[in-house]
Amino acid sequence: MKQTATSIAALEAPHGHQALSAYIRARFDEFSRSQKDVAQYIVDHLDEAAFQTAEELARRASTSSSTVVRFSQALGFEGFPELQQAARDEYRRRPPGVNGTGSGGGGPLFSLDHTEFESALAADHANVEDTAHKLSRSDVEAAIDAIAAAEKVLIAGTDQMAFFASYLRHLLMLLDLRAEIVASPSQEALGRLSRIDERTLVIGLSAGRPHPLITRTMKLARHRKAATLAITDATLSEVARLARIRLYYSSNTPAFVRSHTALLSILQALAYGVYSRDAQQYDVRIKAFRLK
């Protein structure tokens, strides 16, 4: 029989309480696939988990409310309210400006009676700011180096990520870099996967639970010793685990779909980073491309 004391004891650490997100990370491999979806969402959206209902959290994590409850119990809590209290405790202990939404000062963009439109716009602004704070300069430089040095780039992204894969390909083609995309398990796409080798940079784009095709692509790239870059909104994503270079973006939003504003910013910034390595040379290439 689970008791509240169990959950409290589980979060104890030598120097006080272990944060809920750290405890989830430590036990991540023990969870079922659907529970991992909940775990990923809570770790990367702690502010939302702290104040949403189990039903709202389940919808955001693309699972059921019963899975959220079972996940809470798997951690040693009696139910979701106890897990939520632990999330609130961690959220409130965070330093100002580190709250999961990225709103680190400067005041709100809109008044307290803002509309739904303004709420979504403010969340996108916060996502870009939060992403900028979280990105490691060394990881960004490694990603830019990998793109600039690659003989060919393969960008994998399905469903909603297919658009961003296509857009990144467009940006790289403007720089006269060889780039291809894998957006579906078509015969043509599988043929591109078969040509992955050590001279290829494979970029995997994912949001939430990765599509099996993206996971398969990253595993194949790793097996063939290709360079790998993951761009994802989930720090516990399997795609990120399989990649050598990892860039994370924030996707919090009050809307019914994840926000990808920060992802778009990352893609454009990476392309600009490559361009800046030799702007004069790339200007000639871009001009020639536009004249075709």
C-alpha positions as CSV (number, residue, x, y, z in Angstrom):
1,M,0.0,0.0,0.0
2,K,1.5,3.3,-1.1
3,Q,1.6,6.2,1.4
4,T,2.5,9.8,1.1
5,A,5.5,9.1,3.3
6,T,6.8,6.8,0.5
7,S,6.9,9.6,-2.0
8,I,8.6,11.9,0.5
9,A,11.2,9.3,1.3
10,A,11.8,8.6,-2.3
11,L,12.7,12.3,-3.0
12,E,15.0,12.6,0.0
13,A,18.7,13.4,-0.8
14,P,21.8,13.7,1.5
15,H,21.5,17.5,1.3
16,G,17.7,17.9,1.5
17,H,15.1,17.0,-1.0
18,Q,15.9,15.7,-4.5
19,A,14.1,17.7,-7.1
20,L,11.2,15.8,-8.8
21,S,12.6,16.3,-12.2
22,A,16.0,14.8,-11.1
23,Y,14.2,11.9,-9.5
24,I,12.3,11.2,-12.8
25,R,15.4,11.4,-14.8
26,A,17.2,8.9,-12.6
27,R,14.3,6.4,-12.9
28,F,13.4,7.1,-16.6
29,D,14.5,3.7,-18.0
30,E,12.2,1.9,-15.6
31,F,9.0,3.4,-17.0
32,S,6.7,2.0,-19.7
33,R,6.6,3.7,-23.1
34,S,3.5,5.7,-22.3
35,Q,4.8,6.6,-18.9
36,K,8.0,7.9,-20.5
37,D,5.8,10.3,-22.5
38,V,4.5,11.7,-19.2
39,A,8.0,11.8,-17.7
40,Q,9.4,13.7,-20.6
41,Y,6.6,16.2,-20.5
42,I,6.9,16.9,-16.8
43,V,10.7,17.3,-16.9
44,D,10.5,19.7,-19.8
45,H,7.3,21.5,-18.8
46,L,7.5,21.6,-15.0
47,D,5.5,24.8,-14.7
48,E,2.6,23.3,-16.6
49,A,2.7,20.0,-14.6
50,A,2.6,22.0,-11.4
51,F,-0.7,23.7,-12.1
52,Q,-2.6,21.6,-14.7
53,T,-5.1,18.9,-14.0
54,A,-4.3,15.3,-14.8
55,E,-6.6,15.4,-17.8
56,E,-4.8,18.5,-19.2
57,L,-1.4,17.0,-18.6
58,A,-2.4,13.8,-20.3
59,R,-3.6,15.7,-23.4
60,R,-0.3,17.6,-23.6
61,A,1.7,14.4,-23.2
62,S,-0.5,12.6,-25.8
63,T,-1.6,9.9,-23.4
64,S,-4.5,9.2,-21.0
65,S,-5.3,10.5,-17.5
66,S,-5.1,7.0,-16.2
67,T,-1.5,6.7,-17.4
68,V,-0.7,10.0,-15.6
69,V,-2.1,8.5,-12.4
70,R,-0.2,5.2,-12.8
71,F,2.9,7.1,-13.5
72,S,2.4,9.1,-10.2
73,Q,2.0,5.8,-8.4
74,A,5.1,4.3,-10.1
75,L,7.1,7.1,-8.5
76,G,5.7,6.2,-5.1
77,F,3.0,8.8,-4.8
78,E,-0.6,8.0,-3.8
79,G,-1.9,9.7,-6.9
80,F,-1.4,12.7,-9.2
81,P,-2.2,15.4,-6.5
82,E,0.9,14.3,-4.5
83,L,3.1,14.4,-7.6
84,Q,1.7,17.8,-8.5
85,Q,2.6,19.1,-5.1
86,A,6.2,17.9,-5.6
87,A,6.2,19.7,-8.9
88,R,5.0,22.9,-7.3
89,D,7.6,22.6,-4.6
90,E,10.4,22.3,-7.1
91,Y,8.9,25.1,-9.3
92,R,8.7,27.5,-6.3
93,R,12.3,26.7,-5.3
94,R,13.7,27.7,-8.7
95,P,15.6,31.0,-8.9
96,P,13.8,33.9,-10.5
97,G,13.8,33.7,-14.3
98,V,14.2,29.9,-14.3
99,N,10.6,28.8,-14.3
100,G,10.2,26.7,-17.3
101,T,8.4,29.3,-19.3
102,G,11.6,31.4,-19.9
103,S,10.0,34.6,-18.7
104,G,13.1,35.9,-17.0
105,G,12.2,39.5,-16.3
106,G,11.4,42.7,-18.1
107,G,7.7,42.5,-17.2
108,P,4.9,40.8,-19.1
109,L,4.3,41.5,-22.8
110,F,0.6,42.1,-22.3
111,S,-1.7,43.2,-19.5
112,L,-3.3,40.7,-17.2
113,D,-6.5,40.6,-19.2
114,H,-4.7,39.5,-22.3
115,T,-6.6,37.6,-25.0
116,E,-5.9,34.0,-26.2
117,F,-4.0,35.4,-29.1
118,E,-1.8,37.4,-26.9
119,S,-1.3,34.5,-24.5
120,A,0.0,32.3,-27.4
121,L,2.2,35.1,-28.7
122,A,3.7,35.7,-25.2
123,A,4.4,32.0,-24.8
124,D,6.3,32.0,-28.1
125,H,8.3,35.0,-27.0
126,A,9.1,33.2,-23.7
127,N,10.0,30.0,-25.6
128,V,12.7,31.7,-27.7
129,E,14.1,33.4,-24.6
130,D,14.1,30.2,-22.6
131,T,15.8,28.3,-25.5
132,A,18.5,31.0,-25.9
133,H,19.3,30.6,-22.2
134,K,19.4,26.8,-22.2
135,L,21.5,26.3,-25.4
136,S,25.2,25.6,-24.8
137,R,27.5,27.6,-27.0
138,S,29.8,24.6,-27.4
139,D,26.9,22.5,-28.7
140,V,25.8,25.2,-31.1
141,E,29.4,25.6,-32.4
142,A,29.7,21.8,-32.8
143,A,26.4,21.7,-34.8
144,I,27.6,24.5,-37.1
145,D,31.0,22.8,-37.6
146,A,29.3,19.5,-38.4
147,I,26.9,21.1,-41.0
148,A,29.8,23.1,-42.6
149,A,32.1,20.1,-42.8
150,A,29.6,17.5,-44.0
151,E,29.8,16.2,-47.5
152,K,26.1,15.6,-47.4
153,V,23.3,16.3,-44.9
154,L,20.3,14.1,-44.3
155,I,17.4,15.7,-42.4
156,A,14.9,13.4,-40.8
157,G,11.5,14.8,-39.7
158,T,8.0,13.3,-40.0
159,D,4.5,14.7,-39.6
160,Q,4.7,18.3,-38.3
161,M,8.5,18.0,-38.3
162,A,8.5,17.4,-42.1
163,F,7.9,21.1,-42.7
164,F,10.9,22.1,-40.6
165,A,13.1,19.4,-42.3
166,S,12.1,20.9,-45.6
167,Y,12.8,24.4,-44.5
168,L,16.2,23.5,-43.2
169,R,17.0,21.8,-46.5
170,H,16.0,25.0,-48.3
171,L,18.3,27.1,-46.1
172,L,21.2,24.8,-46.7
173,M,20.6,24.6,-50.4
174,L,20.8,28.4,-50.5
175,L,24.3,27.9,-49.2
176,D,24.9,25.4,-52.0
177,L,25.2,22.5,-49.4
178,R,24.0,19.1,-50.4
179,A,20.9,18.2,-48.3
180,E,18.2,15.7,-48.5
181,I,15.1,14.9,-46.3
182,V,13.4,11.8,-45.0
183,A,9.8,12.6,-44.1
184,S,8.0,9.3,-44.6
185,P,8.8,5.6,-45.0
186,S,8.6,5.8,-48.8
187,Q,10.8,3.7,-51.1
188,E,12.7,6.9,-52.1
189,A,13.3,7.9,-48.5
190,L,14.5,4.4,-47.5
191,G,16.9,4.6,-50.4
192,R,18.3,7.8,-48.9
193,L,18.8,6.0,-45.6
194,S,20.7,3.2,-47.4
195,R,23.3,5.8,-48.5
196,I,24.2,7.0,-45.0
197,D,27.9,6.7,-44.5
198,E,30.8,8.3,-42.5
199,R,30.7,11.4,-44.7
200,T,27.0,12.1,-43.9
201,L,25.6,14.4,-41.2
202,V,22.2,13.1,-40.0
203,I,19.9,15.6,-38.3
204,G,16.9,14.3,-36.5
205,L,14.0,16.6,-35.7
206,S,11.4,15.5,-33.1
207,A,8.8,16.8,-30.8
208,G,7.5,14.7,-27.9
209,R,7.6,11.0,-28.6
210,P,9.7,10.5,-31.8
211,H,8.3,8.7,-34.8
212,P,9.8,5.2,-35.2
213,L,11.3,6.3,-38.6
214,I,13.3,9.0,-36.9
215,T,14.6,6.6,-34.2
216,R,15.5,4.1,-36.9
217,T,17.3,6.7,-38.9
218,M,19.4,7.8,-35.9
219,K,20.2,4.2,-34.9
220,L,21.3,3.5,-38.5
221,A,23.5,6.6,-38.6
222,R,25.1,5.7,-35.3
223,H,25.8,2.1,-36.6
224,R,27.4,3.5,-39.8
225,K,29.5,6.0,-37.8
226,A,27.9,9.1,-39.4
227,A,27.8,12.4,-37.5
228,T,24.5,12.9,-35.7
229,L,22.6,16.0,-34.5
230,A,19.3,15.9,-32.6
231,I,17.1,19.0,-32.3
232,T,14.2,18.2,-30.0
233,D,11.9,19.6,-27.3
234,A,12.3,16.6,-25.0
235,T,15.6,16.3,-23.0
236,L,14.8,12.6,-22.4
237,S,14.0,11.9,-26.0
238,E,15.5,8.7,-27.5
239,V,16.5,10.7,-30.6
240,A,18.7,12.9,-28.3
241,R,20.2,9.8,-26.7
242,L,21.3,8.5,-30.0
243,A,22.9,11.7,-31.2
244,R,26.4,13.0,-30.7
245,I,25.3,16.7,-30.7
246,R,22.0,17.7,-29.0
247,L,20.1,21.0,-29.2
248,Y,17.0,21.5,-27.1
249,Y,14.2,24.0,-27.6
250,S,11.2,25.0,-25.5
251,S,7.7,24.4,-26.8
252,N,5.4,25.6,-24.0
253,T,2.1,27.0,-25.2
254,P,-1.5,27.5,-24.1
255,A,-2.6,26.4,-27.5
256,F,-3.8,22.9,-28.6
257,V,-0.5,22.1,-30.3
258,R,3.1,22.4,-29.3
259,S,4.9,25.7,-30.2
260,H,7.7,25.4,-32.7
261,T,8.7,29.1,-32.8
262,A,12.0,28.4,-31.0
263,L,12.7,25.4,-33.3
264,L,12.4,27.7,-36.3
265,S,14.7,30.2,-34.7
266,I,17.3,27.5,-34.1
267,L,17.2,26.3,-37.7
268,Q,17.6,29.9,-39.1
269,A,20.4,30.6,-36.5
270,L,22.3,27.5,-37.5
271,A,22.1,28.3,-41.2
272,Y,23.3,31.9,-40.4
273,G,26.1,30.4,-38.3
274,V,27.3,28.4,-41.3
275,Y,26.9,31.4,-43.6
276,S,29.0,33.6,-41.2
277,R,32.0,31.2,-41.5
278,D,32.6,32.6,-45.0
279,A,30.0,35.2,-45.8
280,Q,31.7,36.4,-49.0
281,Q,31.9,33.0,-50.5
282,Y,28.3,32.1,-49.5
283,D,27.1,35.4,-50.9
284,V,28.4,34.3,-54.4
285,R,26.6,30.9,-54.0
286,I,23.3,32.5,-52.9
287,K,23.4,34.9,-55.8
288,A,24.1,32.1,-58.2
289,F,21.2,30.0,-56.7
290,R,18.7,32.8,-57.1
291,L,19.7,33.3,-60.7
292,K,18.9,29.7,-61.6
